């Protein structure tokens, strides 16, 4: 019975981790929608009262869309995300393969190549980071 507990626990931990990530993204999106609705209601109330609308009422995302610097900022963020996630996947896959191979269990040693999947995905992200470099002078 004890042999069956650890794999189930591992699957449970992964499932709960992904559930937390999904819940976090959902709540962040909902908070942004609520914030935009409040800003819209304030602007409508100001228009009804005849009060001039302040300049800060424009969403930051709208400002970003009109900026000429936006594509560079987006690429910079994407590059940093690919670097951090690529390193995480590459070393996580390497660690998983190493742990399975040196575990001393013949069955685990035969599936040590499973760790190559996240490792190759991480190397692909690191390759994207390297190839997407830009000169700041351009």
Protein Blocks (a to p, Z undefined) as FASTA:
>chain_A
ZZmmmmmmmmmmmmmmmmmmmmmmmmmmmmmmmmmmmmmmmmmmmmmnopacdfklpcfk
lmmmmpmklmmmmmmmmmmmmmmmmmmmmmmmmmmmmmmmmnopaklmmmmmmmmmmmmm
mmmmmmmmmmmpccfkZZ
